[in-house]
Amino acid sequence: MVKEIRRSEAEKYMKQAEEFLVAAKENMENNRYNVAGFTAVQAMINSNDALTIYFLEKRGSSDHRECVILHKEVVKIINDGSQRDRLKEALELRSNAGYMGEAISKSKAERMVRLASNFIEWVKRHLK
């Protein structure tokens, strides 16, 4: 169920996203690819929450389909859907790793960290 959240909370979610990204990078350096990939995806989820809170005063619940639906609503407002497929890819990886037990390879983890870095920067540009 989508949650209503005050716009002023967006900054808190962005800070969490940045912390998760730092953790993802540290885990990559220590060859913990499952944790790095999973944490990078969490960084994207938190930054997407910041985006949707900022523009809609809403965030998705634990059902990640809501995150995508809200993301699409924001895309209509900002007229920039360049990150939609990347968010979907990240959420799919999270489901496969977190719920299906699939291991995250080094290359996938590297990709997720790179996607998360780019996604966070993209969100920051739209929050200004």
Secondary structure, 3 states (H helix, E strand, C coil): CCEECCHHHHHHHHHHHHHHHHHHHHHHHCCCHHHHHHHHHHHHHHHHHHHHHHHHCEECCCCHHHHHHHHHHHHHHHCCCCCHHHHHHHHHHHHHHHHHCCCCCHHHHHHHHHHHHHHHHHHHHHHC
